[in-house]
Amino acid sequence: MQRFRLISDPDESIAGQDAVAMLEALGGPTALFFSGVDARRTRAVVTLLHGNEPSGVFALREWLLSGKRPAVNLLFIVASVHAALTPPQFSHRMLPRARDLNRCFKGPFDDEQGLLAQDILSLLEVYSPEAVIDIHNTSGSGPAFGVCTHLDRQHDALISIFTRRLVLSHLNLGALMEISDDSCPTVTVEVGGRLDDEAHALAIEGLFRFATADRVLAPEGKTDWGLEVFGAPIRLELQSGVTVAYHESPKPGYDVTLRADIEHHNFGTVSPDTPLGWLAGTPESVFRAQDAAGSCAVARLVRDEGGQLFPASTLRLFMITTNAAIAESDCLFYAVIDEQQDGDQAA
């Protein structure tokens, strides 16, 4: 845990005049420990795994300013402080040439990002929280949703503190939420777009509920939390070296042009006749996608019709980005195939 500064029961002075001043006061990766009314239990919040996702930082600052005492011990881990403070502030997912921190939690732990992830895992092991919330922002605008690897009442209960949408993911990316087990349910909460005031407000409200509730895990017997569940998401990614742009028409010099308003489809249903953009080449030559079984899923997601890009079937899309750098380094969007809708149309 050498990379983390540890602060016990900080007072509101560390909040500074704004979130940037607070991060400057922290100086680097920091774990803040707040003593709870019930000192026998601990909960943890992790945020800023990506330096361009500020909502969790805003929530921490509001918590500091409130002077409230949590119901149980609260461990707040703030990770990518240096990336967040690099000008322009809150615009860098990670520093140049660094790995995505939220892809490092299953190793290798042999570079700076891997060692930082290892330190976060060590902190969680030492403090042994009963539950972990990992707060993120989406790179584009869109509604909030939670992500977990287990479909059970404990994970449902945690996500319901923030949102009623749940994405059940079995993708093995090395994300923090993938460490989840029965002893410490861990979920990701995407509170919305990084530039959206609604996302910041949700992060604040959700943190206060998580920190002050006597119980955040499900009581015995309760199983229905009213969540809308999206299962088996598939990531649509670009092949190595493929370029992407966002525009109202095909942009010369780019392999893929996606519609400039494509993020409006976040958590919406797109039918096979919904235009998504344009491409130079076949879908398999510019995209890659794997389903949970490891099979190529490009043809199940998208199709080419005279150089225009359409869904191959009825899809529910989310995590759509209009940031070309993120699209090229991570993915264009996640998709869930709506088998029932396709079956109804075929019938």
C-alpha positions as CSV (number, residue, x, y, z in Angstrom):
1,M,0.0,0.0,0.0
2,Q,3.0,2.3,-0.5
3,R,1.3,4.2,-3.3
4,F,-1.6,5.3,-1.1
5,R,-1.7,8.0,1.5
6,L,-3.9,6.9,4.4
7,I,-5.9,9.6,6.2
8,S,-8.1,8.7,9.3
9,D,-11.2,10.7,10.1
10,P,-10.3,13.8,7.9
11,D,-12.1,17.0,8.7
12,E,-13.8,19.2,6.2
13,S,-10.7,21.4,5.6
14,I,-9.4,18.9,3.2
15,A,-12.4,19.5,0.9
16,G,-10.9,22.8,-0.2
17,Q,-12.7,25.3,-2.3
18,D,-13.5,22.8,-5.1
19,A,-12.8,19.2,-6.2
20,V,-9.5,20.1,-7.9
21,A,-8.3,21.8,-4.7
22,M,-9.3,18.7,-2.7
23,L,-7.3,16.4,-5.1
24,E,-4.3,18.8,-4.9
25,A,-4.5,18.5,-1.1
26,L,-4.6,14.7,-1.3
27,G,-1.5,14.9,-3.6
28,G,-1.9,11.4,-5.0
29,P,-3.7,8.1,-4.5
30,T,-5.4,8.3,-1.1
31,A,-7.5,6.1,1.2
32,L,-9.7,8.0,3.6
33,F,-11.1,6.2,6.6
34,F,-14.2,7.5,8.4
35,S,-15.0,5.9,11.8
36,G,-18.6,4.7,11.9
37,V,-21.2,4.6,14.7
38,D,-20.9,0.8,14.4
39,A,-17.1,0.2,14.4
40,R,-17.5,-3.5,13.9
41,R,-18.4,-3.2,10.2
42,T,-16.9,-1.4,7.3
43,R,-18.0,-0.5,3.8
44,A,-15.9,0.8,0.9
45,V,-16.2,3.2,-1.9
46,V,-13.7,3.2,-4.8
47,T,-13.7,6.1,-7.3
48,L,-11.5,7.8,-9.8
49,L,-10.2,4.6,-11.3
50,H,-10.4,6.7,-14.4
51,G,-9.1,10.3,-14.1
52,N,-11.9,11.7,-16.4
53,E,-14.8,10.5,-14.2
54,P,-15.3,13.1,-11.5
55,S,-18.7,12.3,-10.0
56,G,-17.3,10.1,-7.2
57,V,-14.9,12.9,-6.2
58,F,-17.7,15.4,-6.1
59,A,-19.6,13.0,-3.8
60,L,-16.6,12.6,-1.5
61,R,-16.2,16.4,-1.2
62,E,-19.9,16.8,-0.3
63,W,-19.5,14.0,2.3
64,L,-16.5,15.8,3.9
65,L,-18.4,19.1,3.9
66,S,-21.5,17.5,5.6
67,G,-19.5,16.5,8.7
68,K,-21.7,13.4,9.0
69,R,-20.6,10.2,10.6
70,P,-21.3,7.0,8.7
71,A,-23.4,4.3,10.1
72,V,-20.5,1.9,9.9
73,N,-16.8,2.5,9.1
74,L,-16.4,3.9,5.6
75,L,-13.2,3.4,3.5
76,F,-13.0,5.8,0.6
77,I,-10.4,5.0,-2.0
78,V,-9.4,7.7,-4.5
79,A,-7.1,6.3,-7.2
80,S,-6.1,8.2,-10.3
81,V,-5.4,11.5,-8.7
82,H,-2.4,12.4,-11.0
83,A,-4.4,11.6,-14.2
84,A,-7.3,13.7,-12.9
85,L,-5.1,16.7,-12.1
86,T,-3.2,16.6,-15.5
87,P,-4.4,19.6,-17.5
88,P,-7.0,19.8,-18.8
89,Q,-8.3,18.5,-15.5
90,F,-10.7,15.6,-15.4
91,S,-10.1,14.8,-19.1
92,H,-7.6,12.0,-19.0
93,R,-8.9,8.5,-18.5
94,M,-5.3,7.5,-17.7
95,L,-1.9,9.1,-18.2
96,P,-0.2,8.5,-21.7
97,R,1.1,5.0,-22.2
98,A,-0.5,3.8,-19.0
99,R,-2.8,0.8,-18.8
100,D,-6.4,1.3,-18.0
101,L,-6.5,0.8,-14.2
102,N,-9.9,-0.9,-14.3
103,R,-8.4,-3.6,-16.4
104,C,-5.6,-4.4,-13.9
105,F,-7.2,-6.2,-11.0
106,K,-6.4,-9.7,-12.2
107,G,-2.7,-8.9,-13.0
108,P,-0.1,-8.8,-14.2
109,F,1.0,-6.5,-11.3
110,D,4.3,-5.6,-13.0
111,D,3.9,-2.0,-13.9
112,E,2.7,1.2,-12.1
113,Q,-1.0,0.7,-12.9
114,G,-0.8,-3.0,-11.9
115,L,0.9,-2.2,-8.6
116,L,-1.7,0.5,-7.9
117,A,-4.4,-2.1,-8.5
118,Q,-2.6,-4.5,-6.2
119,D,-2.5,-1.8,-3.5
120,I,-6.3,-1.3,-3.8
121,L,-6.8,-5.0,-3.4
122,S,-4.5,-5.0,-0.4
123,L,-6.5,-2.2,1.2
124,L,-9.7,-4.0,0.7
125,E,-8.2,-7.2,2.2
126,V,-6.9,-5.3,5.3
127,Y,-10.2,-3.4,6.0
128,S,-12.5,-6.4,5.0
129,P,-15.5,-4.4,4.0
130,E,-19.0,-6.0,3.9
131,A,-19.7,-4.4,0.5
132,V,-17.8,-2.3,-2.1
133,I,-19.3,0.3,-4.5
134,D,-17.1,1.4,-7.4
135,I,-18.4,4.7,-8.8
136,H,-17.8,5.6,-12.5
137,N,-19.0,8.0,-15.1
138,T,-19.9,7.0,-18.7
139,S,-17.9,8.8,-21.4
140,G,-21.1,9.8,-23.2
141,S,-24.4,11.1,-21.8
142,G,-26.9,8.5,-20.7
143,P,-28.9,7.1,-17.8
144,A,-27.3,5.5,-14.8
145,F,-26.9,1.8,-14.4
146,G,-25.1,-0.7,-12.3
147,V,-22.9,-3.6,-13.4
148,C,-22.2,-6.8,-11.5
149,T,-21.0,-10.4,-12.2
150,H,-23.6,-12.1,-9.9
151,L,-27.3,-12.0,-10.2
152,D,-28.4,-12.3,-6.5
153,R,-30.2,-10.3,-3.9
154,Q,-27.0,-8.8,-2.3
155,H,-25.7,-7.3,-5.6
156,D,-29.3,-6.3,-6.5
157,A,-29.6,-4.5,-3.1
158,L,-26.4,-2.5,-3.6
159,I,-27.2,-1.4,-7.1
160,S,-30.7,-0.4,-6.1
161,I,-29.1,2.3,-3.8
162,F,-28.2,4.2,-7.0
163,T,-30.3,3.0,-9.9
164,R,-32.9,0.5,-11.1
165,R,-30.9,-0.7,-14.2
166,L,-28.6,-3.7,-13.8
167,V,-26.2,-5.1,-16.4
168,L,-25.1,-8.6,-15.7
169,S,-21.7,-9.1,-17.1
170,H,-19.5,-12.2,-17.4
171,L,-16.8,-10.4,-19.4
172,N,-13.4,-11.1,-18.0
173,L,-11.7,-7.7,-18.3
174,G,-9.8,-7.4,-15.0
175,A,-12.3,-4.9,-13.6
176,L,-12.6,-4.3,-9.9
177,M,-16.1,-5.6,-9.7
178,E,-14.9,-9.0,-10.9
179,I,-13.3,-9.7,-7.4
180,S,-16.8,-9.9,-6.0
181,D,-17.7,-12.9,-3.8
182,D,-20.2,-13.9,-1.1
183,S,-18.0,-12.3,1.7
184,C,-17.8,-9.0,-0.1
185,P,-20.3,-8.1,-2.8
186,T,-18.7,-5.6,-5.2
187,V,-20.6,-3.7,-7.9
188,T,-19.8,-0.9,-10.4
189,V,-22.2,2.0,-10.6
190,E,-22.2,4.1,-13.7
191,V,-23.9,7.2,-12.5
192,G,-24.2,8.9,-15.9
193,G,-22.2,11.1,-18.2
194,R,-19.1,12.7,-16.7
195,L,-20.3,16.2,-17.7
196,D,-23.8,15.7,-16.5
197,D,-25.0,17.5,-13.4
198,E,-27.6,14.7,-12.9
199,A,-24.8,12.2,-12.6
200,H,-22.9,14.2,-10.0
201,A,-26.2,14.6,-8.0
202,L,-26.9,10.8,-8.2
203,A,-23.3,10.0,-7.0
204,I,-23.8,12.3,-4.0
205,E,-27.3,11.0,-3.1
206,G,-26.2,7.4,-3.5
207,L,-23.1,7.8,-1.4
208,F,-25.1,9.4,1.4
209,R,-27.6,6.5,1.3
210,F,-24.8,3.9,1.2
211,A,-22.9,5.6,4.1
212,T,-25.7,6.3,6.4
213,A,-28.0,3.3,6.1
214,D,-27.8,0.8,8.9
215,R,-28.2,-2.0,6.3
216,V,-27.2,-2.0,2.6
217,L,-27.3,-5.7,2.0
218,A,-30.5,-7.6,1.5
219,P,-32.5,-8.8,4.5
220,E,-33.3,-12.5,4.6
221,G,-36.2,-13.3,2.4
222,K,-36.2,-10.2,0.2
223,T,-35.4,-11.0,-3.5
224,D,-37.2,-8.5,-5.6
225,W,-35.6,-5.0,-5.9
226,G,-37.5,-3.9,-9.0
227,L,-34.5,-3.9,-11.3
228,E,-34.5,-4.0,-15.0
229,V,-31.8,-6.6,-15.9
230,F,-29.7,-6.6,-19.1
231,G,-27.9,-9.9,-19.5
232,A,-24.9,-11.1,-21.6
233,P,-23.5,-7.8,-22.9
234,I,-21.1,-7.9,-25.8
235,R,-18.4,-5.3,-26.4
236,L,-18.1,-4.0,-30.0
237,E,-14.4,-2.9,-30.4
238,L,-12.3,-1.7,-33.2
239,Q,-9.6,-3.8,-34.8
240,S,-6.1,-2.6,-34.2
241,G,-5.2,0.4,-36.3
242,V,-8.8,1.1,-37.3
243,T,-9.8,4.8,-37.1
244,V,-13.2,6.2,-36.1
245,A,-14.9,9.6,-36.4
246,Y,-18.3,10.9,-35.4
247,H,-20.2,12.9,-38.0
248,E,-23.5,13.3,-39.9
249,S,-22.0,11.7,-43.0
250,P,-19.1,9.5,-44.0
251,K,-15.9,11.3,-43.0
252,P,-13.1,10.9,-45.6
253,G,-9.9,9.2,-44.3
254,Y,-11.6,7.2,-41.5
255,D,-12.4,3.5,-41.5
256,V,-15.5,4.0,-39.5
257,T,-17.8,7.0,-39.1
258,L,-20.5,6.7,-36.5
259,R,-23.5,9.1,-36.4
260,A,-22.8,12.2,-34.3
261,D,-26.0,11.6,-32.3
262,I,-25.4,7.9,-31.7
263,E,-25.2,8.3,-27.9
264,H,-28.9,9.1,-27.9
265,H,-29.4,5.4,-28.3
266,N,-28.0,4.7,-24.8
267,F,-30.3,2.1,-23.2
268,G,-32.6,2.4,-26.1
269,T,-33.7,-0.3,-28.5
270,V,-32.3,-0.2,-32.0
271,S,-34.0,-2.2,-34.7
272,P,-32.1,-3.7,-37.7
273,D,-33.2,-0.7,-39.9
274,T,-31.7,1.9,-37.5
275,P,-28.7,3.6,-39.3
276,L,-25.6,3.7,-37.0
277,G,-23.0,5.1,-39.4
278,W,-20.7,4.2,-42.3
279,L,-17.7,2.0,-42.8
280,A,-15.0,1.4,-45.4
281,G,-14.5,-2.4,-45.4
282,T,-16.5,-5.3,-44.1
283,P,-17.7,-5.4,-40.5
284,E,-15.3,-8.2,-39.7
285,S,-12.3,-6.3,-41.0
286,V,-12.9,-3.2,-38.8
287,F,-14.7,-4.5,-35.7
288,R,-14.1,-7.3,-33.2
289,A,-16.5,-8.7,-30.7
290,Q,-16.6,-11.8,-28.5
291,D,-19.5,-13.3,-26.7
292,A,-19.3,-15.0,-23.3
293,A,-18.3,-18.3,-25.0
294,G,-15.4,-16.6,-26.8
295,S,-16.9,-16.8,-30.3
296,C,-16.8,-14.0,-32.8
297,A,-20.0,-12.0,-32.5
298,V,-19.5,-9.2,-35.0
299,A,-22.1,-10.6,-37.4
300,R,-24.6,-10.9,-34.7
301,L,-24.3,-7.3,-33.8
302,V,-23.8,-5.2,-37.0
303,R,-24.2,-5.6,-40.8
304,D,-23.1,-3.6,-43.8
305,E,-25.5,-2.4,-46.5
306,G,-23.7,-0.6,-49.3
307,G,-21.2,1.0,-46.9
308,Q,-23.8,1.9,-44.3
309,L,-23.8,0.4,-40.9
310,F,-26.9,-1.1,-39.3
311,P,-27.6,-3.4,-36.4
312,A,-27.7,-7.1,-37.4
313,S,-30.6,-7.7,-35.0
314,T,-32.6,-5.9,-32.4
315,L,-30.2,-4.5,-29.8
316,R,-30.2,-2.7,-26.5
317,L,-27.1,-0.4,-26.5
318,F,-25.3,1.2,-23.6
319,M,-22.0,2.7,-22.7
320,I,-22.0,4.4,-26.1
321,T,-19.1,6.8,-26.4
322,T,-18.6,9.7,-28.8
323,N,-15.0,10.1,-27.7
324,A,-12.8,8.7,-30.5
325,A,-9.8,8.1,-28.2
326,I,-11.9,6.0,-25.8
327,A,-13.6,4.2,-28.7
328,E,-10.2,3.3,-30.2
329,S,-8.6,2.2,-26.8
330,D,-11.6,0.6,-25.2
331,C,-14.8,0.0,-27.1
332,L,-17.5,1.7,-29.1
333,F,-20.4,0.4,-27.1
334,Y,-21.9,-2.6,-25.3
335,A,-24.8,-4.4,-26.8
336,V,-27.4,-6.9,-25.6
337,I,-29.2,-8.9,-28.3
338,D,-33.0,-8.7,-27.8
339,E,-33.8,-12.3,-28.7
340,Q,-37.4,-12.0,-27.7
341,Q,-38.0,-8.9,-29.9
342,D,-36.3,-10.6,-32.9
343,G,-38.5,-13.7,-32.3
344,D,-41.6,-11.6,-32.2
345,Q,-40.7,-9.9,-35.5
346,A,-39.9,-13.2,-37.1
347,A,-43.3,-14.6,-36.0
